[in-house]
Amino acid sequence: MKNIISLCLCSILLLPMALSANEFSYTDYIDSTKRIKCLYGYVASKTGDHQAAIQIFEDCIERWNDVYSMIWLAYIYESGAGVPQDYSYSTQLMKRGALLNDKAGYSSLARYHYGVALYKGKGTKANVKEAKIWLQKAYAEGIKEAGEYLTLINSQ
């Protein structure tokens, strides 16, 4: 009897937590107007729900010009994860992010990826001179990989 009462009390205490547990589900953020939804796009993508991720990222880009979302959406289209591979659109998103200056530093990362795309001619016409400019900007802003990439291409 004592165990049954304990079980009932535990159930009553845990019920509110169980009811609110879905607040951590990315599906609850697909139609959200809260900017935190942009982070949940990553979760959706990593769980394989690429359509939900795309919906979240596109909304974040439209509402807030969110560079984090631009980078992840570019990755989805570059890799062809759940969509036809589209290097051109991926590179357009990286360029858009590279032209912005977000406080979180994602623009610096977009500059690096855009510089690499320009160097490789991936989704755009190859332009080594322009690639180096973007890579130098990214490196100056603390993206170590941009400096490593510059070293690599300058040694060729």
Residue pairs with C-beta under 8 A, 6 or more apart in sequence:
22 28
26 40
26 41
26 43
26 44
26 47
26 49
26 52
26 56
27 44
27 52
29 36
29 37
29 40
29 56
30 37
30 44
30 52
30 55
30 56
33 63
35 60
35 63
35 64
35 66
37 56
37 59
37 60
38 56
38 57
38 60
38 64
38 66
38 68
38 69
39 68
40 56
41 52
41 53
41 56
41 57
41 60
41 69
41 72
41 73
42 53
42 72
44 50
44 52
44 53
44 56
45 53
45 72
45 76
45 81
48 82
50 76
50 81
50 82
50 83
51 82
53 72
53 73
53 76
53 82
54 73
54 76
54 82
54 83
56 69
57 66
57 69
57 70
57 72
57 73
57 76
58 69
58 73
60 66
60 68
60 69
61 69
61 70
61 73
61 93
65 100
66 102
67 97
67 100
67 102
67 104
67 106
67 107
67 109
67 110
68 102
68 104
68 106
70 93
70 94
70 96
70 97
70 106
70 110
71 93
71 94
71 97
71 106
71 109
71 110
71 113
73 93
74 89
74 90
74 91
74 93
74 94
74 97
74 113
75 81
75 90
76 82
76 83
77 83
77 85
77 86
77 87
77 89
77 90
77 93
78 85
78 86
78 87
78 90
78 122
78 123
79 85
80 86
86 123
87 117
87 122
87 123
88 123
88 124
89 123
90 117
90 122
90 123
91 114
91 117
91 122
91 123
91 124
92 123
94 110
94 113
94 114
94 117
95 110
95 114
95 124
96 110
97 106
97 107
97 109
97 110
97 111
97 114
98 107
98 110
98 111
98 113
98 114
98 115
98 134
99 107
100 107
100 110
101 107
105 141
105 142
108 137
108 138
108 141
108 142
108 143
109 138
109 143
111 134
111 135
111 137
111 138
111 141
111 143
111 146
112 134
112 135
112 138
112 139
112 143
112 145
112 146
112 149
114 134
115 131
115 132
115 133
115 134
115 135
115 137
115 138
115 146
115 149
116 122
116 131
116 135
116 149
117 123
117 124
117 131
118 124
118 126
118 127
118 128
118 130
118 131
118 134
119 126
119 127
119 128
119 131
119 132
119 135
119 149
119 153
120 126
121 127
128 153
131 153
132 150
132 153
135 146
135 147
135 149
135 150
135 153
136 146
136 150
138 146
139 146
139 147
139 150
